[in-house]
Amino acid sequence: MISAFKDKKVLITGGAGFIGSNLAIRLVSEGAVVTIMDSLIPEYGGNLFNLASVKKDVWLNVSDVRDEFAMKALIKGQDFLFNLAGQTSHLDSMNNPFPDLEINSRSQLSILEACRKHNPDIRVVFASTRQVYGAPKDLPVDERHPISPVDVNGINKVAGESYHVLYNDVYGIKTSVLRLTNTYGPRMRIKDARQTFLGIWVNRLIQNEELLVYGDGKQIRDFNYVDDVVEALILSAISDNSLGKIFNLGAEDPMSLNDVAEIMTDCSSKGKGKWKNVPFPGELKKIDIGDYYADYRKIKSTLGWKPKVSLKEGLKKTVEYFEESFQHYCGDKQ
């Protein structure tokens, strides 16, 4: 079967980051002509090692989505845009809100304007976040749940989503939106918790340090292995049924953070690791959303997507990857 991406031109913003690099590797395997746009700003997760296996097969443009001139030039001639670049740290968005505003809101508008003026036939998939819902009023959370973000990042992501849907509906720019939950896997940021708390847990596990679980650890979360997220991105890009729609991602096996920590401590090659509950840092407690897990029936019924990798299997693969390549993410080689 010939891939829908065979010889197609694909632009990935944030393509040297966690999800973008995994997507790039998949698209190269399907014969796509892939251009990576990434600022490589250290705080935002770009890492050239993420692209090591395909470095001869992709074109890397080191530029920022806030650069309207670069965006205009890169958009031209592309068949697909996977719009993944973003500021992902919830705490950073509160401590320094203006970069989050520029990247997650204003830049999204300028990207869509570039599409409208210079490539109106492009297909766009925008990566959003479950953070737009805030603290859930009921579970599982479906797409009809009220939007009530608890931090600046969530507010700006709502704006980014809204721009994409608006440009689909008003200008015919073919867009779709995925609300990601806790994505994890190889190539994620592990030197700190800016991307996901699972990253710093992997870091501590490999260094034989205790995993720190905030609060009582009974908070429920759902998790998606990165390969499953890549599949959702691809299905959204190639299906007309996705146009103008917003979809939750989610998992069949939501569980407490204590249970996640217990599973992860069994993944170390050095023997069983340890974890403990610690008090919530005050600044994080203020923006914690409590329990969350998604109802993803909409994307399942519309696009046929469902996660395939269990949390236990995915965490084992993730820890194995970083045990082999730890220095490229937390050492001098990063």
C-alpha beads as a LAMMPS data file, in Angstrom:
LAMMPS data file: protein, C-alpha beads

334 atoms
333 bonds

1 atom types
1 bond types

-500.0 500.0 xlo xhi
-500.0 500.0 ylo yhi
-500.0 500.0 zlo zhi

Masses

1 110.0

Atoms # bond

1 1 1 0.000 0.000 0.000
2 1 1 1.393 3.415 -0.988
3 1 1 1.572 5.870 1.887
4 1 1 -0.524 9.034 1.718
5 1 1 2.727 10.879 2.464
6 1 1 4.824 9.376 -0.333
7 1 1 6.750 12.280 -1.940
8 1 1 4.571 14.809 -0.088
9 1 1 6.172 17.907 1.371
10 1 1 5.699 18.136 5.127
11 1 1 6.648 20.938 7.510
12 1 1 6.894 20.184 11.233
13 1 1 7.216 23.133 13.590
14 1 1 9.012 22.089 16.755
15 1 1 10.307 19.145 14.773
16 1 1 13.490 18.660 16.805
17 1 1 11.430 18.285 19.957
18 1 1 9.851 15.242 21.510
19 1 1 6.715 14.566 19.491
20 1 1 7.956 16.344 16.363
21 1 1 11.063 14.195 16.031
22 1 1 9.130 10.956 16.482
23 1 1 6.681 12.166 13.846
24 1 1 9.539 13.087 11.492
25 1 1 11.057 9.618 11.796
26 1 1 7.699 8.023 10.966
27 1 1 7.098 10.334 7.987
28 1 1 10.568 9.726 6.552
29 1 1 9.822 5.998 6.686
30 1 1 6.669 6.677 4.647
31 1 1 8.563 8.542 1.944
32 1 1 7.688 12.124 2.863
33 1 1 9.936 15.095 2.114
34 1 1 10.285 16.499 5.625
35 1 1 11.302 19.996 6.669
36 1 1 11.976 20.607 10.349
37 1 1 11.516 24.076 11.821
38 1 1 12.858 24.450 15.346
39 1 1 14.313 27.331 17.320
40 1 1 16.491 24.942 19.377
41 1 1 15.970 27.251 22.364
42 1 1 17.195 25.045 25.240
43 1 1 14.145 25.528 27.467
44 1 1 11.707 24.353 24.792
45 1 1 12.990 20.825 24.272
46 1 1 14.604 20.823 20.829
47 1 1 17.517 18.374 20.708
48 1 1 19.447 17.496 17.562
49 1 1 20.097 14.002 18.875
50 1 1 16.362 13.362 18.496
51 1 1 16.870 13.495 14.719
52 1 1 20.087 11.462 14.621
53 1 1 18.518 8.516 12.796
54 1 1 17.107 10.728 10.013
55 1 1 19.528 13.656 9.924
56 1 1 20.440 12.918 6.297
57 1 1 16.787 12.589 5.303
58 1 1 15.305 15.838 6.643
59 1 1 16.000 19.493 6.075
60 1 1 16.471 21.411 9.314
61 1 1 15.712 25.125 9.447
62 1 1 16.747 26.703 12.741
63 1 1 14.202 29.457 13.158
64 1 1 11.392 30.512 15.448
65 1 1 7.638 30.408 14.831
66 1 1 7.611 33.998 16.080
67 1 1 9.586 34.945 12.940
68 1 1 6.847 35.779 10.445
69 1 1 9.267 36.075 7.518
70 1 1 10.723 32.600 8.112
71 1 1 7.241 31.159 8.520
72 1 1 6.071 32.701 5.260
73 1 1 9.017 31.225 3.342
74 1 1 8.697 27.766 4.875
75 1 1 4.931 27.467 4.399
76 1 1 5.132 27.901 0.628
77 1 1 4.866 24.654 -1.338
78 1 1 4.133 22.407 1.650
79 1 1 1.379 19.804 1.463
80 1 1 1.082 19.321 5.229
81 1 1 1.894 21.341 8.328
82 1 1 2.118 19.668 11.715
83 1 1 2.004 22.646 14.025
84 1 1 3.699 21.296 17.149
85 1 1 5.958 24.152 18.285
86 1 1 4.927 25.520 21.634
87 1 1 5.853 26.605 25.118
88 1 1 4.692 23.642 27.201
89 1 1 5.613 24.475 30.785
90 1 1 2.588 25.441 32.835
91 1 1 4.733 26.916 35.601
92 1 1 6.868 28.924 33.147
93 1 1 3.702 30.345 31.647
94 1 1 2.774 31.738 35.049
95 1 1 6.223 33.025 35.980
96 1 1 6.902 34.595 32.572
97 1 1 3.616 34.798 30.650
98 1 1 4.636 36.852 27.627
99 1 1 6.729 34.258 25.754
100 1 1 3.831 31.845 26.175
101 1 1 1.475 34.459 24.735
102 1 1 3.764 35.055 21.755
103 1 1 4.393 31.391 20.960
104 1 1 1.084 29.731 21.791
105 1 1 -1.291 32.485 20.688
106 1 1 0.035 35.302 18.514
107 1 1 2.353 33.081 16.487
108 1 1 -0.509 30.705 15.736
109 1 1 -2.389 33.563 14.129
110 1 1 0.604 34.580 12.019
111 1 1 1.135 30.945 10.940
112 1 1 -2.454 30.703 9.771
113 1 1 -2.196 34.041 7.994
114 1 1 0.864 32.711 6.151
115 1 1 -1.197 29.685 5.122
116 1 1 -4.103 31.842 3.970
117 1 1 -1.952 34.187 1.902
118 1 1 0.713 31.851 0.566
119 1 1 -0.575 28.242 0.680
120 1 1 -4.348 27.980 1.166
121 1 1 -4.423 24.309 0.117
122 1 1 -2.151 23.117 2.934
123 1 1 -3.468 20.669 5.559
124 1 1 -2.746 21.692 9.155
125 1 1 -2.843 19.701 12.388
126 1 1 -2.456 21.704 15.602
127 1 1 -1.275 20.101 18.852
128 1 1 -3.223 21.439 21.806
129 1 1 -3.540 20.181 25.375
130 1 1 -5.988 18.818 27.922
131 1 1 -4.963 21.811 30.054
132 1 1 -7.645 23.886 28.302
133 1 1 -10.291 22.142 30.419
134 1 1 -8.793 23.131 33.754
135 1 1 -10.035 21.175 36.772
136 1 1 -12.607 18.666 35.483
137 1 1 -16.183 19.050 36.604
138 1 1 -16.954 15.440 35.649
139 1 1 -15.046 12.424 34.362
140 1 1 -14.177 11.237 31.809
141 1 1 -13.769 14.582 30.067
142 1 1 -15.213 14.812 26.566
143 1 1 -14.963 17.653 24.061
144 1 1 -18.205 19.225 25.310
145 1 1 -16.732 19.816 28.770
146 1 1 -16.516 23.513 29.721
147 1 1 -13.252 25.265 28.865
148 1 1 -11.801 26.731 32.075
149 1 1 -7.977 26.778 32.073
150 1 1 -6.155 27.297 35.356
151 1 1 -2.985 28.822 33.924
152 1 1 -1.714 31.165 31.222
153 1 1 -0.592 28.243 29.053
154 1 1 -4.116 26.843 28.929
155 1 1 -5.615 30.213 28.028
156 1 1 -3.201 30.719 25.145
157 1 1 -3.751 27.182 23.883
158 1 1 -7.491 27.882 23.771
159 1 1 -6.731 30.895 21.584
160 1 1 -4.490 28.807 19.320
161 1 1 -7.206 26.189 18.924
162 1 1 -9.830 28.804 18.192
163 1 1 -7.746 30.426 15.470
164 1 1 -7.297 27.077 13.726
165 1 1 -10.990 26.232 13.776
166 1 1 -11.906 29.769 12.672
167 1 1 -9.549 29.681 9.679
168 1 1 -11.009 26.322 8.672
169 1 1 -14.572 27.566 8.902
170 1 1 -14.117 31.059 7.427
171 1 1 -11.198 30.741 4.999
172 1 1 -11.284 27.046 4.143
173 1 1 -7.789 26.366 5.508
174 1 1 -7.968 22.637 6.230
175 1 1 -7.225 22.353 9.942
176 1 1 -7.826 19.967 12.814
177 1 1 -6.915 20.081 16.507
178 1 1 -5.782 17.362 18.898
179 1 1 -5.976 17.873 22.649
180 1 1 -3.083 15.812 23.943
181 1 1 -2.975 14.339 27.426
182 1 1 0.247 13.175 29.128
183 1 1 2.424 12.088 26.192
184 1 1 5.590 10.166 27.014
185 1 1 8.213 8.042 25.311
186 1 1 11.665 8.138 23.700
187 1 1 13.069 11.608 22.949
188 1 1 10.980 13.441 25.534
189 1 1 12.613 16.094 27.696
190 1 1 13.931 14.491 30.896
191 1 1 16.369 17.044 32.323
192 1 1 13.497 18.795 34.129
193 1 1 9.704 18.768 34.390
194 1 1 9.045 21.472 31.781
195 1 1 7.459 18.997 29.370
196 1 1 5.998 16.309 31.624
197 1 1 6.589 15.106 35.160
198 1 1 7.325 11.655 33.726
199 1 1 10.494 13.122 32.235
200 1 1 12.026 14.064 35.561
201 1 1 10.880 10.725 36.968
202 1 1 12.845 8.915 34.242
203 1 1 15.846 11.110 35.026
204 1 1 15.735 10.280 38.721
205 1 1 15.130 6.580 38.108
206 1 1 18.179 6.259 35.862
207 1 1 20.300 8.095 38.432
208 1 1 19.024 5.776 41.161
209 1 1 17.197 8.572 42.976
210 1 1 13.740 8.390 44.510
211 1 1 10.785 9.475 42.392
212 1 1 8.923 12.343 44.060
213 1 1 5.141 12.074 43.891
214 1 1 3.429 15.306 44.881
215 1 1 0.595 15.244 47.381
216 1 1 -1.055 11.968 48.311
217 1 1 -0.437 10.573 44.814
218 1 1 -4.052 9.561 44.370
219 1 1 -4.535 11.951 41.443
220 1 1 -5.774 10.040 38.397
221 1 1 -4.193 10.666 34.992
222 1 1 -4.208 9.099 31.541
223 1 1 -1.118 8.667 29.389
224 1 1 -0.337 8.153 25.697
225 1 1 2.835 6.589 24.325
226 1 1 4.325 8.800 21.648
227 1 1 3.858 6.293 18.804
228 1 1 0.116 6.344 19.461
229 1 1 0.120 10.146 19.377
230 1 1 2.025 10.127 16.083
231 1 1 -0.630 7.824 14.654
232 1 1 -3.362 10.240 15.748
233 1 1 -1.541 13.155 14.106
234 1 1 -1.229 11.242 10.851
235 1 1 -4.868 10.145 10.793
236 1 1 -5.976 13.728 11.455
237 1 1 -3.840 14.990 8.584
238 1 1 -5.133 12.610 5.920
239 1 1 -8.830 12.333 6.783
240 1 1 -11.393 14.835 5.524
241 1 1 -13.540 13.801 8.471
242 1 1 -11.157 15.638 10.796
243 1 1 -11.479 19.056 9.193
244 1 1 -12.525 21.817 11.529
245 1 1 -12.811 19.391 14.430
246 1 1 -11.231 19.139 17.870
247 1 1 -10.419 15.714 19.298
248 1 1 -9.348 14.470 22.702
249 1 1 -6.666 11.847 22.977
250 1 1 -6.784 9.511 25.938
251 1 1 -6.153 5.995 27.181
252 1 1 -7.978 2.897 28.375
253 1 1 -5.938 2.600 31.558
254 1 1 -5.987 5.839 33.603
255 1 1 -4.404 5.334 36.998
256 1 1 -3.167 7.117 40.095
257 1 1 0.247 8.722 40.190
258 1 1 1.217 6.334 42.974
259 1 1 0.436 3.389 40.692
260 1 1 2.374 4.988 37.826
261 1 1 5.385 5.467 40.115
262 1 1 5.142 1.826 41.202
263 1 1 5.145 0.657 37.576
264 1 1 8.049 2.902 36.633
265 1 1 10.256 1.780 39.517
266 1 1 10.031 -1.741 38.096
267 1 1 11.448 -0.552 34.744
268 1 1 15.016 0.113 35.884
269 1 1 17.756 -2.265 34.730
270 1 1 19.479 -1.638 38.082
271 1 1 16.716 -3.267 40.087
272 1 1 13.587 -1.898 41.645
273 1 1 13.711 1.855 42.228
274 1 1 12.022 3.795 44.997
275 1 1 9.423 6.521 45.210
276 1 1 7.826 8.619 47.932
277 1 1 5.060 11.141 48.437
278 1 1 6.166 14.706 49.146
279 1 1 4.211 17.920 49.784
280 1 1 3.023 19.844 46.742
281 1 1 5.177 22.907 45.985
282 1 1 2.943 25.918 46.549
283 1 1 3.260 27.365 43.056
284 1 1 2.329 24.032 41.463
285 1 1 -0.521 23.298 43.850
286 1 1 -2.260 26.479 42.710
287 1 1 -2.484 25.254 39.110
288 1 1 -2.926 21.520 39.706
289 1 1 -6.110 20.197 38.071
290 1 1 -6.718 17.182 40.309
291 1 1 -8.029 14.031 38.610
292 1 1 -8.166 13.975 34.821
293 1 1 -8.799 11.383 32.170
294 1 1 -10.347 11.840 28.762
295 1 1 -13.228 10.413 26.833
296 1 1 -11.700 9.844 23.394
297 1 1 -14.703 8.229 21.727
298 1 1 -15.007 11.084 19.232
299 1 1 -11.648 10.431 17.546
300 1 1 -12.210 6.686 17.819
301 1 1 -15.550 6.849 16.003
302 1 1 -14.463 9.528 13.492
303 1 1 -10.935 8.452 12.578
304 1 1 -10.668 4.946 13.990
305 1 1 -7.891 5.896 16.414
306 1 1 -7.285 4.194 19.703
307 1 1 -4.103 3.760 21.748
308 1 1 -2.281 0.477 21.304
309 1 1 0.614 0.694 23.784
310 1 1 -0.174 0.063 27.456
311 1 1 1.426 2.260 30.096
312 1 1 3.492 -0.610 31.455
313 1 1 4.867 -1.486 28.016
314 1 1 5.426 2.150 27.073
315 1 1 7.270 3.044 30.269
316 1 1 9.558 0.044 29.845
317 1 1 10.426 1.123 26.293
318 1 1 10.960 4.697 27.448
319 1 1 13.323 3.833 30.292
320 1 1 15.304 1.455 28.071
321 1 1 15.752 4.214 25.481
322 1 1 17.041 6.732 27.991
323 1 1 19.301 4.249 29.743
324 1 1 21.077 3.904 26.398
325 1 1 21.150 7.617 25.534
326 1 1 21.019 9.457 28.871
327 1 1 24.068 11.646 28.192
328 1 1 22.451 13.100 25.072
329 1 1 19.624 14.470 27.200
330 1 1 21.210 15.241 30.564
331 1 1 24.945 15.419 29.929
332 1 1 27.550 17.301 27.940
333 1 1 26.261 15.898 24.645
334 1 1 22.769 17.399 24.930

Bonds

1 1 1 2
2 1 2 3
3 1 3 4
4 1 4 5
5 1 5 6
6 1 6 7
7 1 7 8
8 1 8 9
9 1 9 10
10 1 10 11
11 1 11 12
12 1 12 13
13 1 13 14
14 1 14 15
15 1 15 16
16 1 16 17
17 1 17 18
18 1 18 19
19 1 19 20
20 1 20 21
21 1 21 22
22 1 22 23
23 1 23 24
24 1 24 25
25 1 25 26
26 1 26 27
27 1 27 28
28 1 28 29
29 1 29 30
30 1 30 31
31 1 31 32
32 1 32 33
33 1 33 34
34 1 34 35
35 1 35 36
36 1 36 37
37 1 37 38
38 1 38 39
39 1 39 40
40 1 40 41
41 1 41 42
42 1 42 43
43 1 43 44
44 1 44 45
45 1 45 46
46 1 46 47
47 1 47 48
48 1 48 49
49 1 49 50
50 1 50 51
51 1 51 52
52 1 52 53
53 1 53 54
54 1 54 55
55 1 55 56
56 1 56 57
57 1 57 58
58 1 58 59
59 1 59 60
60 1 60 61
61 1 61 62
62 1 62 63
63 1 63 64
64 1 64 65
65 1 65 66
66 1 66 67
67 1 67 68
68 1 68 69
69 1 69 70
70 1 70 71
71 1 71 72
72 1 72 73
73 1 73 74
74 1 74 75
75 1 75 76
76 1 76 77
77 1 77 78
78 1 78 79
79 1 79 80
80 1 80 81
81 1 81 82
82 1 82 83
83 1 83 84
84 1 84 85
85 1 85 86
86 1 86 87
87 1 87 88
88 1 88 89
89 1 89 90
90 1 90 91
91 1 91 92
92 1 92 93
93 1 93 94
94 1 94 95
95 1 95 96
96 1 96 97
97 1 97 98
98 1 98 99
99 1 99 100
100 1 100 101
101 1 101 102
102 1 102 103
103 1 103 104
104 1 104 105
105 1 105 106
106 1 106 107
107 1 107 108
108 1 108 109
109 1 109 110
110 1 110 111
111 1 111 112
112 1 112 113
113 1 113 114
114 1 114 115
115 1 115 116
116 1 116 117
117 1 117 118
118 1 118 119
119 1 119 120
120 1 120 121
121 1 121 122
122 1 122 123
123 1 123 124
124 1 124 125
125 1 125 126
126 1 126 127
127 1 127 128
128 1 128 129
129 1 129 130
130 1 130 131
131 1 131 132
132 1 132 133
133 1 133 134
134 1 134 135
135 1 135 136
136 1 136 137
137 1 137 138
138 1 138 139
139 1 139 140
140 1 140 141
141 1 141 142
142 1 142 143
143 1 143 144
144 1 144 145
145 1 145 146
146 1 146 147
147 1 147 148
148 1 148 149
149 1 149 150
150 1 150 151
151 1 151 152
152 1 152 153
153 1 153 154
154 1 154 155
155 1 155 156
156 1 156 157
157 1 157 158
158 1 158 159
159 1 159 160
160 1 160 161
161 1 161 162
162 1 162 163
163 1 163 164
164 1 164 165
165 1 165 166
166 1 166 167
167 1 167 168
168 1 168 169
169 1 169 170
170 1 170 171
171 1 171 172
172 1 172 173
173 1 173 174
174 1 174 175
175 1 175 176
176 1 176 177
177 1 177 178
178 1 178 179
179 1 179 180
180 1 180 181
181 1 181 182
182 1 182 183
183 1 183 184
184 1 184 185
185 1 185 186
186 1 186 187
187 1 187 188
188 1 188 189
189 1 189 190
190 1 190 191
191 1 191 192
192 1 192 193
193 1 193 194
194 1 194 195
195 1 195 196
196 1 196 197
197 1 197 198
198 1 198 199
199 1 199 200
200 1 200 201
201 1 201 202
202 1 202 203
203 1 203 204
204 1 204 205
205 1 205 206
206 1 206 207
207 1 207 208
208 1 208 209
209 1 209 210
210 1 210 211
211 1 211 212
212 1 212 213
213 1 213 214
214 1 214 215
215 1 215 216
216 1 216 217
217 1 217 218
218 1 218 219
219 1 219 220
220 1 220 221
221 1 221 222
222 1 222 223
223 1 223 224
224 1 224 225
225 1 225 226
226 1 226 227
227 1 227 228
228 1 228 229
229 1 229 230
230 1 230 231
231 1 231 232
232 1 232 233
233 1 233 234
234 1 234 235
235 1 235 236
236 1 236 237
237 1 237 238
238 1 238 239
239 1 239 240
240 1 240 241
241 1 241 242
242 1 242 243
243 1 243 244
244 1 244 245
245 1 245 246
246 1 246 247
247 1 247 248
248 1 248 249
249 1 249 250
250 1 250 251
251 1 251 252
252 1 252 253
253 1 253 254
254 1 254 255
255 1 255 256
256 1 256 257
257 1 257 258
258 1 258 259
259 1 259 260
260 1 260 261
261 1 261 262
262 1 262 263
263 1 263 264
264 1 264 265
265 1 265 266
266 1 266 267
267 1 267 268
268 1 268 269
269 1 269 270
270 1 270 271
271 1 271 272
272 1 272 273
273 1 273 274
274 1 274 275
275 1 275 276
276 1 276 277
277 1 277 278
278 1 278 279
279 1 279 280
280 1 280 281
281 1 281 282
282 1 282 283
283 1 283 284
284 1 284 285
285 1 285 286
286 1 286 287
287 1 287 288
288 1 288 289
289 1 289 290
290 1 290 291
291 1 291 292
292 1 292 293
293 1 293 294
294 1 294 295
295 1 295 296
296 1 296 297
297 1 297 298
298 1 298 299
299 1 299 300
300 1 300 301
301 1 301 302
302 1 302 303
303 1 303 304
304 1 304 305
305 1 305 306
306 1 306 307
307 1 307 308
308 1 308 309
309 1 309 310
310 1 310 311
311 1 311 312
312 1 312 313
313 1 313 314
314 1 314 315
315 1 315 316
316 1 316 317
317 1 317 318
318 1 318 319
319 1 319 320
320 1 320 321
321 1 321 322
322 1 322 323
323 1 323 324
324 1 324 325
325 1 325 326
326 1 326 327
327 1 327 328
328 1 328 329
329 1 329 330
330 1 330 331
331 1 331 332
332 1 332 333
333 1 333 334
